[in-house]
Amino acid sequence: MSLPTMILALFMTLVATPTAWAADSVDALVTEAIEANPELAARRATVEALRALAGVAGTWPDPVVGIEYSNVPVTSFALGDHAMAGLQFRAQQTVRPPTWSRLQREVGDALAEGEEHSLAEAEVQLGVTVEQTYWRLALSRLLGDITEAHLARTEELLQAVVARYEVGRAGQHAVLRLGVLRDRLQDDLHDFERADRELSAALARALSREEATFATPTEFTALDPPADASGWVDLALAHRPELARIRADVHGSEAAADLARADGLPDVSFWVGYRVRTITSRTDPGTDLASAGLSVPIPLGSGRRARGQRAAYLLSAEAAEARHAATVDRIEADLTFVLARWQRAHHKAATYDSELLPAARSTLDTTLADYRVDKADFSSLYDGEIALLDLERARLAASVETHIQRAEARAVLGTTPPGGVR
């Protein structure tokens, strides 16, 4: 095979673009990860525990019943030996302030709701991590395939150049440059193999799988970005679990402040008693006796403590509101960054497809034609081939970047962003 023919074959191999898609769907992997991840399972159990506690919050203290064998002489311990002796039955109930039960449930519900939103945030972020890892794994494999194809052709090209060099038709620099390129490509393959193992292991861990084998697509199509991010902040306010969790924190702190004020009110205890008597006499017929009463603690230390707790909870609510505003500001900035990167990656992929790659291919074709009639040297042909390979890699990376930025937008919004339909 002649050198020009080999170079043409190399060109055709590198620019070929397979279109088959893999069996593993990234959406299916995300769903599997959310369902199988043990860390999320632990959080779900925590949410259920908090919901169970919230369901019984605000329960009043149990009523107390008692029986008393009282006022008997120590000499006989007999009920009939003393006029005041008797068997007394007593019931007592501590009453909470009117809003105490409702506020207890409200605080408990806020805690459970906050943890529920934290779980939803963890699910979103895990799904985004799985999606981005999946696309990076696919990119690494495709870059490895391109490198392997180029390495195989480089070996063939090197053999041909060595043969031409031995008869004086090629310079030594051509042999040396191809040798360096071959060694560099062989070393790049080790990096791709390492990346494959690392990314596959990361996916397996997220999905709680023992096996770390995943099928990935063989070609990427760049996702169209939205023209602007108008309305995205409203989407984040409606769907981002982190913002919902902070709002639950605000509500929980305000409810806890009201509960602290209710706790500062004295708890009144009521009781009733009934004394059964057995003695009878001329002056005392031994009538049974009844009693009732109430007790109220003097709120000296408890009132001061309640005021301090209420102030602390109100400050916590203010801090949560400020944190909410700061998070919204961060989301707005993140959305701007994501949109800029998404639009740039899409524009880059489109530019490479429509302009740079056709120009590079045309340049290589022209150089190849000139080389056949000795109007172009080997260095020009070599540089054209390397430039084409670099452009193919850059186009592929830009196309994958649109998928990664779409996933990043989902992480910021808490829901699927507009645009970027596969």
TILO-247588 format. One record per residue (C-alpha): residue number from 1; residue in three letters; y, z, x. Coordinates in nm, 2 decimals, padded with zeros to 4 digits. Layout:
BEGIN
   nr  rest       y       z       x
  NUM   ALA       Y       Z       X
...
end
This chain:
BEGIN
   nr  rest       y       z       x
    1   MET   00.00   00.00   00.00
    2   SER   00.34  -00.10   00.14
    3   LEU   00.62   00.16   00.19
    4   PRO   00.84   00.01  -00.09
    5   THR   00.55   00.02  -00.33
    6   MET   00.47   00.38  -00.25
    7   ILE   00.83   00.48  -00.30
    8   LEU   00.85   00.30  -00.63
    9   ALA   00.53   00.49  -00.74
   10   LEU   00.69   00.81  -00.63
   11   PHE   00.99   00.73  -00.84
   12   MET   00.79   00.66  -01.15
   13   THR   00.59   00.98  -01.11
   14   LEU   00.89   01.20  -01.08
   15   VAL   01.09   01.06  -01.37
   16   ALA   00.80   01.06  -01.61
   17   THR   00.86   01.31  -01.89
   18   PRO   00.57   01.43  -02.10
   19   THR   00.64   01.53  -02.46
   20   ALA   00.34   01.74  -02.57
   21   TRP   00.41   02.09  -02.69
   22   ALA   00.19   02.39  -02.61
   23   ALA  -00.02   02.57  -02.87
   24   ASP   00.15   02.91  -02.81
   25   SER   00.46   02.93  -03.03
   26   VAL   00.74   03.15  -02.89
   27   ASP   00.81   03.28  -03.24
   28   ALA   00.44   03.38  -03.28
   29   LEU   00.46   03.57  -02.95
   30   VAL   00.77   03.75  -03.06
   31   THR   00.60   03.86  -03.38
   32   GLU   00.29   03.97  -03.19
   33   ALA   00.50   04.17  -02.94
   34   ILE   00.69   04.35  -03.22
   35   GLU   00.36   04.44  -03.40
   36   ALA   00.15   04.53  -03.10
   37   ASN   00.39   04.70  -02.85
   38   PRO   00.30   05.07  -02.82
   39   GLU   00.65   05.18  -02.74
   40   LEU   00.77   05.04  -03.08
   41   ALA   00.47   05.20  -03.24
   42   ALA   00.58   05.54  -03.10
   43   ARG   00.93   05.48  -03.24
   44   ARG   00.79   05.40  -03.58
   45   ALA   00.60   05.73  -03.58
   46   THR   00.92   05.91  -03.49
   47   VAL   01.10   05.74  -03.78
   48   GLU   00.83   05.85  -04.02
   49   ALA   00.84   06.20  -03.89
   50   LEU   01.22   06.22  -03.94
   51   ARG   01.18   06.07  -04.29
   52   ALA   00.93   06.34  -04.37
   53   LEU   01.16   06.61  -04.25
   54   ALA   01.45   06.47  -04.44
   55   GLY   01.25   06.48  -04.76
   56   VAL   01.21   06.86  -04.74
   57   ALA   01.56   06.93  -04.60
   58   GLY   01.78   07.15  -04.81
   59   THR   01.49   07.36  -04.95
   60   TRP   01.61   07.71  -05.04
   61   PRO   01.44   08.02  -04.87
   62   ASP   01.13   08.14  -05.05
   63   PRO   01.17   08.42  -05.30
   64   VAL   01.05   08.75  -05.18
   65   VAL   00.83   08.98  -05.40
   66   GLY   00.73   09.33  -05.30
   67   ILE   00.56   09.64  -05.42
   68   GLU   00.67   09.99  -05.33
   69   TYR   00.48   10.32  -05.36
   70   SER   00.78   10.55  -05.35
   71   ASN   00.91   10.90  -05.37
   72   VAL   00.57   11.07  -05.36
   73   PRO   00.54   11.42  -05.21
   74   VAL   00.41   11.42  -04.85
   75   THR   00.18   11.71  -04.94
   76   SER  -00.02   11.52  -05.20
   77   PHE   00.10   11.15  -05.21
   78   ALA   00.03   11.16  -05.58
   79   LEU   00.26   10.99  -05.83
   80   GLY   00.23   11.26  -06.09
   81   ASP   00.35   11.54  -05.85
   82   HIS   00.72   11.45  -05.85
   83   ALA   00.96   11.34  -06.12
   84   MET   01.11   11.05  -05.91
   85   ALA   00.77   10.92  -05.79
   86   GLY   00.67   10.57  -05.91
   87   LEU   00.53   10.23  -05.83
   88   GLN   00.82   09.99  -05.79
   89   PHE   00.79   09.61  -05.81
   90   ARG   01.08   09.40  -05.66
   91   ALA   01.18   09.03  -05.65
   92   GLN   01.45   08.89  -05.43
   93   GLN   01.61   08.55  -05.39
   94   THR   01.87   08.43  -05.14
   95   VAL   02.11   08.17  -05.29
   96   ARG   02.27   07.90  -05.08
   97   PRO   02.61   07.75  -05.15
   98   PRO   02.62   07.47  -05.41
   99   THR   02.64   07.18  -05.17
  100   TRP   02.41   07.32  -04.90
  101   SER   02.09   07.14  -05.01
  102   ARG   02.26   06.81  -05.06
  103   LEU   02.42   06.82  -04.72
  104   GLN   02.10   06.92  -04.55
  105   ARG   01.93   06.62  -04.70
  106   GLU   02.22   06.40  -04.60
  107   VAL   02.21   06.51  -04.24
  108   GLY   01.83   06.46  -04.23
  109   ASP   01.86   06.11  -04.38
  110   ALA   02.13   06.02  -04.13
  111   LEU   01.91   06.12  -03.84
  112   ALA   01.62   05.92  -03.98
  113   GLU   01.84   05.62  -04.05
  114   GLY   01.99   05.63  -03.70
  115   GLU   01.64   05.63  -03.55
  116   GLU   01.54   05.35  -03.78
  117   HIS   01.83   05.14  -03.66
  118   SER   01.74   05.23  -03.30
  119   LEU   01.39   05.10  -03.37
  120   ALA   01.53   04.77  -03.52
  121   GLU   01.75   04.73  -03.21
  122   ALA   01.45   04.78  -02.98
  123   GLU   01.26   04.52  -03.18
  124   VAL   01.54   04.27  -03.15
  125   GLN   01.58   04.33  -02.77
  126   LEU   01.20   04.31  -02.71
  127   GLY   01.18   03.98  -02.91
  128   VAL   01.46   03.84  -02.70
  129   THR   01.30   03.95  -02.38
  130   VAL   00.97   03.79  -02.48
  131   GLU   01.15   03.47  -02.58
  132   GLN   01.35   03.44  -02.26
  133   THR   01.05   03.53  -02.04
  134   TYR   00.85   03.26  -02.22
  135   TRP   01.11   02.99  -02.15
  136   ARG   01.15   03.10  -01.79
  137   LEU   00.77   03.08  -01.75
  138   ALA   00.76   02.73  -01.89
  139   LEU   01.05   02.62  -01.67
  140   SER   00.87   02.76  -01.36
  141   ARG   00.56   02.57  -01.44
  142   LEU   00.74   02.24  -01.50
  143   LEU   00.93   02.28  -01.18
  144   GLY   00.59   02.35  -01.01
  145   ASP   00.45   02.03  -01.16
  146   ILE   00.74   01.82  -01.04
  147   THR   00.70   01.98  -00.69
  148   GLU   00.33   01.91  -00.68
  149   ALA   00.37   01.55  -00.78
  150   HIS   00.65   01.50  -00.52
  151   LEU   00.44   01.68  -00.26
  152   ALA   00.14   01.45  -00.32
  153   ARG   00.36   01.14  -00.29
  154   THR   00.54   01.28   00.01
  155   GLU   00.20   01.31   00.19
  156   GLU   00.12   00.95   00.11
  157   LEU   00.47   00.84   00.22
  158   LEU   00.43   01.04   00.54
  159   GLN   00.11   00.87   00.63
  160   ALA   00.27   00.53   00.58
  161   VAL   00.57   00.62   00.78
  162   VAL   00.35   00.75   01.07
  163   ALA   00.17   00.42   01.06
  164   ARG   00.50   00.23   01.08
  165   TYR   00.62   00.46   01.35
  166   GLU   00.31   00.39   01.57
  167   VAL   00.39   00.02   01.56
  168   GLY   00.76   00.07   01.62
  169   ARG   00.88  -00.02   01.28
  170   ALA   01.01   00.33   01.18
  171   GLY   01.21   00.59   01.37
  172   GLN   01.07   00.93   01.46
  173   HIS   01.34   01.10   01.25
  174   ALA   01.17   00.96   00.94
  175   VAL   00.85   01.13   01.03
  176   LEU   01.02   01.46   01.11
  177   ARG   01.22   01.46   00.79
  178   LEU   00.92   01.39   00.58
  179   GLY   00.72   01.66   00.76
  180   VAL   00.99   01.92   00.69
  181   LEU   01.01   01.81   00.33
  182   ARG   00.64   01.84   00.29
  183   ASP   00.63   02.19   00.44
  184   ARG   00.93   02.30   00.22
  185   LEU   00.76   02.18  -00.09
  186   GLN   00.44   02.35   00.00
  187   ASP   00.63   02.68   00.04
  188   ASP   00.81   02.62  -00.29
  189   LEU   00.47   02.60  -00.47
  190   HIS   00.39   02.96  -00.35
  191   ASP   00.72   03.08  -00.52
  192   PHE   00.62   02.91  -00.84
  193   GLU   00.28   03.06  -00.83
  194   ARG   00.42   03.41  -00.78
  195   ALA   00.67   03.35  -01.06
  196   ASP   00.39   03.24  -01.29
  197   ARG   00.19   03.56  -01.22
  198   GLU   00.49   03.78  -01.27
  199   LEU   00.62   03.63  -01.59
  200   SER   00.27   03.60  -01.74
  201   ALA   00.21   03.97  -01.66
  202   ALA   00.55   04.06  -01.82
  203   LEU   00.45   03.88  -02.13
  204   ALA   00.11   04.04  -02.14
  205   ARG   00.26   04.38  -02.11
  206   ALA   00.51   04.32  -02.39
  207   LEU   00.23   04.20  -02.61
  208   SER  -00.01   04.47  -02.50
  209   ARG  -00.26   04.21  -02.40
  210   GLU  -00.52   04.25  -02.13
  211   GLU  -00.53   03.88  -02.05
  212   ALA  -00.22   03.71  -01.91
  213   THR  -00.28   03.35  -02.00
  214   PHE  -00.02   03.17  -02.20
  215   ALA   00.03   02.80  -02.28
  216   THR   00.38   02.67  -02.25
  217   PRO   00.55   02.35  -02.35
  218   THR   00.56   02.05  -02.12
  219   GLU   00.91   01.94  -02.20
  220   PHE   01.23   02.09  -02.32
  221   THR   01.49   01.95  -02.56
  222   ALA   01.84   02.09  -02.52
  223   LEU   01.95   02.29  -02.83
  224   ASP   02.28   02.19  -02.98
  225   PRO   02.53   02.48  -02.97
  226   PRO   02.78   02.56  -03.25
  227   ALA   03.13   02.42  -03.20
  228   ASP   03.28   02.77  -03.19
  229   ALA   03.19   03.14  -03.25
  230   SER   03.39   03.18  -03.57
  231   GLY   03.21   03.41  -03.81
  232   TRP   02.98   03.54  -03.54
  233   VAL   03.15   03.88  -03.53
  234   ASP   03.09   03.92  -03.90
  235   LEU   02.73   03.83  -03.85
  236   ALA   02.70   04.10  -03.58
  237   LEU   02.87   04.36  -03.81
  238   ALA   02.62   04.28  -04.08
  239   HIS   02.30   04.24  -03.88
  240   ARG   02.33   04.41  -03.53
  241   PRO   02.12   04.73  -03.55
  242   GLU   02.31   04.90  -03.28
  243   LEU   02.63   04.89  -03.49
  244   ALA   02.44   05.02  -03.79
  245   ARG   02.30   05.30  -03.58
  246   ILE   02.65   05.40  -03.47
  247   ARG   02.77   05.40  -03.83
  248   ALA   02.48   05.62  -03.91
  249   ASP   02.59   05.86  -03.63
  250   VAL   02.94   05.87  -03.78
  251   HIS   02.81   05.95  -04.13
  252   GLY   02.56   06.21  -03.99
  253   SER   02.83   06.39  -03.79
  254   GLU   03.07   06.40  -04.09
  255   ALA   02.79   06.53  -04.30
  256   ALA   02.70   06.79  -04.03
  257   ALA   03.06   06.90  -04.03
  258   ASP   03.06   06.96  -04.40
  259   LEU   02.72   07.14  -04.37
  260   ALA   02.87   07.37  -04.10
  261   ARG   03.15   07.46  -04.34
  262   ALA   02.89   07.53  -04.61
  263   ASP   02.68   07.74  -04.37
  264   GLY   02.99   07.95  -04.29
  265   LEU   03.00   08.06  -04.66
  266   PRO   02.81   08.39  -04.72
  267   ASP   02.46   08.36  -04.85
  268   VAL   02.43   08.59  -05.16
  269   SER   02.10   08.76  -05.21
  270   PHE   02.00   08.88  -05.56
  271   TRP   01.72   09.12  -05.65
  272   VAL   01.56   09.29  -05.94
  273   GLY   01.32   09.59  -05.95
  274   TYR   01.10   09.76  -06.20
  275   ARG   00.97   10.12  -06.14
  276   VAL   00.66   10.23  -06.31
  277   ARG   00.65   10.61  -06.36
  278   THR   00.36   10.83  -06.46
  279   ILE   00.50   11.19  -06.49
  280   THR   00.61   11.33  -06.82
  281   SER   00.79   11.66  -06.90
  282   ARG   00.99   11.83  -07.16
  283   THR   01.32   11.71  -07.00
  284   ASP   01.19   11.38  -06.86
  285   PRO   00.96   11.16  -07.07
  286   GLY   00.88   10.95  -06.76
  287   THR   01.05   10.63  -06.88
  288   ASP   01.01   10.33  -06.65
  289   LEU   01.32   10.23  -06.46
  290   ALA   01.48   09.89  -06.38
  291   SER   01.73   09.80  -06.12
  292   ALA   01.93   09.49  -06.01
  293   GLY   02.17   09.42  -05.73
  294   LEU   02.31   09.17  -05.48
  295   SER   02.41   09.17  -05.12
  296   VAL   02.67   08.96  -04.94
  297   PRO   02.70   08.95  -04.55
  298   ILE   03.04   08.99  -04.40
  299   PRO   03.12   08.66  -04.23
  300   LEU   03.27   08.78  -03.91
  301   GLY   03.08   08.60  -03.63
  302   SER   02.92   08.35  -03.87
  303   GLY   03.25   08.22  -04.00
  304   ARG   03.39   08.18  -03.65
  305   ARG   03.07   08.00  -03.54
  306   ALA   03.09   07.77  -03.84
  307   ARG   03.45   07.67  -03.78
  308   GLY   03.36   07.58  -03.41
  309   GLN   03.06   07.38  -03.52
  310   ARG   03.26   07.19  -03.78
  311   ALA   03.53   07.10  -03.53
  312   ALA   03.26   06.98  -03.28
  313   TYR   03.09   06.76  -03.54
  314   LEU   03.42   06.61  -03.65
  315   LEU   03.50   06.53  -03.28
  316   SER   03.15   06.37  -03.25
  317   ALA   03.23   06.16  -03.55
  318   GLU   03.56   06.04  -03.39
  319   ALA   03.37   05.97  -03.07
  320   ALA   03.11   05.76  -03.26
  321   GLU   03.39   05.57  -03.43
  322   ALA   03.55   05.49  -03.10
  323   ARG   03.21   05.39  -02.96
  324   HIS   03.17   05.15  -03.26
  325   ALA   03.50   04.99  -03.19
  326   ALA   03.41   04.96  -02.82
  327   THR   03.08   04.80  -02.91
  328   VAL   03.25   04.55  -03.14
  329   ASP   03.48   04.46  -02.85
  330   ARG   03.19   04.41  -02.62
  331   ILE   03.00   04.20  -02.87
  332   GLU   03.31   03.97  -02.91
  333   ALA   03.32   03.93  -02.53
  334   ASP   02.95   03.87  -02.51
  335   LEU   02.95   03.61  -02.78
  336   THR   03.23   03.42  -02.60
  337   PHE   03.03   03.43  -02.27
  338   VAL   02.71   03.32  -02.45
  339   LEU   02.88   03.03  -02.63
  340   ALA   03.05   02.91  -02.31
  341   ARG   02.72   02.92  -02.12
  342   TRP   02.53   02.75  -02.41
  343   GLN   02.79   02.47  -02.44
  344   ARG   02.80   02.42  -02.07
  345   ALA   02.42   02.40  -02.04
  346   HIS   02.40   02.15  -02.33
  347   HIS   02.68   01.94  -02.19
  348   LYS   02.52   01.94  -01.85
  349   ALA   02.18   01.83  -01.99
  350   ALA   02.34   01.56  -02.19
  351   THR   02.55   01.44  -01.90
  352   TYR   02.25   01.42  -01.67
  353   ASP   02.05   01.24  -01.94
  354   SER   02.32   00.98  -02.02
  355   GLU   02.51   00.94  -01.70
  356   LEU   02.39   01.10  -01.38
  357   LEU   02.02   01.03  -01.40
  358   PRO   02.06   00.66  -01.50
  359   ALA   02.31   00.62  -01.22
  360   ALA   02.07   00.79  -00.97
  361   ARG   01.78   00.57  -01.09
  362   SER   02.00   00.26  -01.06
  363   THR   02.11   00.36  -00.71
  364   LEU   01.75   00.42  -00.61
  365   ASP   01.65   00.08  -00.75
  366   THR   01.93  -00.09  -00.56
  367   THR   01.85   00.09  -00.24
  368   LEU   01.48   00.01  -00.28
  369   ALA   01.57  -00.36  -00.32
  370   ASP   01.79  -00.35  -00.02
  371   TYR   01.53  -00.17   00.18
  372   ARG   01.28  -00.45   00.11
  373   VAL   01.51  -00.70   00.28
  374   ASP   01.62  -00.46   00.56
  375   LYS   01.97  -00.41   00.42
  376   ALA   01.92  -00.03   00.37
  377   ASP   01.77   00.22   00.61
  378   PHE   01.51   00.48   00.54
  379   SER   01.76   00.77   00.53
  380   SER   01.94   00.61   00.24
  381   LEU   01.62   00.56   00.05
  382   TYR   01.51   00.92   00.13
  383   ASP   01.84   01.06   00.02
  384   GLY   01.83   00.87  -00.31
  385   GLU   01.49   01.00  -00.38
  386   ILE   01.58   01.36  -00.31
  387   ALA   01.90   01.33  -00.52
  388   LEU   01.70   01.20  -00.81
  389   LEU   01.45   01.48  -00.78
  390   ASP   01.73   01.74  -00.77
  391   LEU   01.90   01.59  -01.08
  392   GLU   01.57   01.60  -01.27
  393   ARG   01.53   01.97  -01.18
  394   ALA   01.89   02.04  -01.28
  395   ARG   01.85   01.86  -01.61
  396   LEU   01.54   02.06  -01.69
  397   ALA   01.70   02.39  -01.60
  398   ALA   02.01   02.31  -01.81
  399   SER   01.78   02.22  -02.11
  400   VAL   01.60   02.55  -02.07
  401   GLU   01.92   02.74  -02.04
  402   THR   02.02   02.64  -02.39
  403   HIS   01.70   02.81  -02.52
  404   ILE   01.78   03.12  -02.32
  405   GLN   02.13   03.14  -02.44
  406   ARG   02.02   03.10  -02.80
  407   ALA   01.79   03.40  -02.75
  408   GLU   02.08   03.59  -02.58
  409   ALA   02.30   03.51  -02.89
  410   ARG   02.03   03.66  -03.11
  411   ALA   02.03   03.97  -02.89
  412   VAL   02.41   04.01  -02.94
  413   LEU   02.41   03.92  -03.31
  414   GLY   02.09   04.10  -03.42
  415   THR   02.00   03.78  -03.61
  416   THR   01.94   03.41  -03.54
  417   PRO   02.27   03.24  -03.45
  418   PRO   02.38   02.92  -03.63
  419   GLY   02.31   02.60  -03.45
  420   GLY   02.04   02.53  -03.19
  421   VAL   01.77   02.41  -03.43
  422   ARG   01.46   02.32  -03.24
end
